[in-house]
Amino acid sequence: MLEIRDLCYEVDEADRTLGILQGISLTIPEHKFVVVTGPNGGGKTTLAKAIMGIVEPTGGQILWNGQDVTHMSITDRARLGISYGFQQPPRFKGLRVRDLLSMAAGNDNMTRDEACQYLTRVGLCAKDYIDREVDTSLSGGEVKRIEIATILARKSGLMIFDEPEAGIDLWSFARLTETFRDIHDRRDATLIVISHQERIIDLADEIIMISGGKIAKQGPKDQIFPEILANTISGCSYLTEGAKA
Ligand SMILES: Nc1ncnc2c1ncn2[C@@H]1O[C@H](COP(=O)(O)OP(=O)(O)OP(=O)(O)O)[C@@H](O)[C@H]1O
């Protein structure tokens, strides 16, 4: 279970303090599928990075399975089973896709078949990629899918994906949503997916909407999603005027 208590992240700018996360509290039980959504700049990525330890909160607490991880290193959190897929994943010149998958799985003897299975789950044709270097020769969507495959290989208890849909074509996206559904159905992990995509939101048990560094809405998908859709359209004068015309 993930528990976040009154989490704050403040940044000092020249003449002011920015409250990027302003007292976020939430509880995500084991094996839930939670989608975090909300307007650009609301604080979603910062929250995810705070859970992974990439950003150090200035206040509050993060507990994973009862253990306080608030100030723990990224490596220690990874050992506890927390993993995070970046919105824009890094590249690793000199490392092949199969090396990355082996490292993620902690298995030096990963077979070609096993590596291929992870790549297939993110819509990549394994034979074309397994020996490629994870460098700038790969497209943004390819690197993104390879990174997601490494998270699957890691078999973490808490998987956080930051806009996994970004830059991914329709066919691979369909494969990816099936993979998320599969992880959830098999109760393999707790999933937190930051997304604006209706098809991903539709898979969620619960939706958390973050805006202005705070939780603006939270609840079961069937309750929250219609509210978000209604607010999104009514909050935009162009769309509402268009609807009246
Ligand atoms: N270190 C920092 N210094 C100054 N501002 C920051 C810092 N980190 C984040 N921000 C600002 O905090 C806000 C929240 O950023 P964050 O990336 O968490 O938003 P987001 O909800 O993930 O947005 P998006 O949907 O566009 O990815 C943004 O306005 C961002 O510019």
The ligand as an SDF file (V2000), in Angstrom:
LIG
                    3D

 31 33  0  0  0  0  0  0  0  0999 V2000
   12.5140   22.6820   -9.9650 N   0  0  0  0  0  0  0  0  0  0  0  0
   11.5330   23.4700  -10.3700 C   0  0  0  0  0  0  0  0  0  0  0  0
   11.6590   24.8060  -10.3760 N   0  0  0  0  0  0  0  0  0  0  0  0
   10.6670   25.6270  -10.7780 C   0  0  0  0  0  0  0  0  0  0  0  0
    9.4530   25.1640  -11.2060 N   0  0  0  0  0  0  0  0  0  0  0  0
    9.2790   23.8370  -11.2290 C   0  0  0  0  0  0  0  0  0  0  0  0
   10.2900   22.9160  -10.8070 C   0  0  0  0  0  0  0  0  0  0  0  0
    9.7890   21.6590  -10.9380 N   0  0  0  0  0  0  0  0  0  0  0  0
    8.5420   21.7910  -11.4260 C   0  0  0  0  0  0  0  0  0  0  0  0
    8.2360   23.0950  -11.6090 N   0  0  0  0  0  0  0  0  0  0  0  0
    6.9520   23.6400  -12.0770 C   0  0  0  0  0  0  0  0  0  0  0  0
    5.9470   22.9990  -11.3110 O   0  0  0  0  0  0  0  0  0  0  0  0
    4.7780   22.7980  -12.0840 C   0  0  0  0  0  0  0  0  0  0  0  0
    4.3840   21.3450  -12.0490 C   0  0  0  0  0  0  0  0  0  0  0  0
    5.2670   20.5990  -12.8850 O   0  0  0  0  0  0  0  0  0  0  0  0
    4.9720   19.0660  -13.2750 P   0  0  0  0  0  0  0  0  0  0  0  0
    5.9980   18.6660  -14.2720 O   0  0  0  0  0  0  0  0  0  0  0  0
    4.8720   18.2820  -12.0330 O   0  0  0  0  0  0  0  0  0  0  0  0
    3.5430   19.1990  -13.9530 O   0  0  0  0  0  0  0  0  0  0  0  0
    2.6560   18.1130  -14.6900 P   0  0  0  0  0  0  0  0  0  0  0  0
    1.3130   18.1290  -14.0340 O   0  0  0  0  0  0  0  0  0  0  0  0
    3.3580   16.8140  -14.7470 O   0  0  0  0  0  0  0  0  0  0  0  0
    2.5510   18.7460  -16.1440 O   0  0  0  0  0  0  0  0  0  0  0  0
    2.3950   18.0930  -17.6290 P   0  0  0  0  0  0  0  0  0  0  0  0
    0.9770   17.5810  -17.7330 O   0  0  0  0  0  0  0  0  0  0  0  0
    2.6230   19.2580  -18.5300 O   0  0  0  0  0  0  0  0  0  0  0  0
    3.4470   17.0260  -17.7820 O   0  0  0  0  0  0  0  0  0  0  0  0
    5.1120   23.3170  -13.4800 C   0  0  0  0  0  0  0  0  0  0  0  0
    4.6100   24.6350  -13.5860 O   0  0  0  0  0  0  0  0  0  0  0  0
    6.6260   23.3030  -13.5200 C   0  0  0  0  0  0  0  0  0  0  0  0
    7.1330   24.2790  -14.3980 O   0  0  0  0  0  0  0  0  0  0  0  0
  1  2  1  0
  2  3  1  0
  2  7  2  0
  3  4  2  0
  4  5  1  0
  5  6  2  0
  6  7  1  0
  6 10  1  0
  7  8  1  0
  8  9  2  0
  9 10  1  0
 10 11  1  0
 11 12  1  0
 11 30  1  0
 12 13  1  0
 13 14  1  0
 13 28  1  0
 14 15  1  0
 15 16  1  0
 16 17  2  0
 16 18  1  0
 16 19  1  0
 19 20  1  0
 20 21  2  0
 20 22  1  0
 20 23  1  0
 23 24  1  0
 24 25  2  0
 24 26  1  0
 24 27  1  0
 28 29  1  0
 28 30  1  0
 30 31  1  0
M  END
$$$$
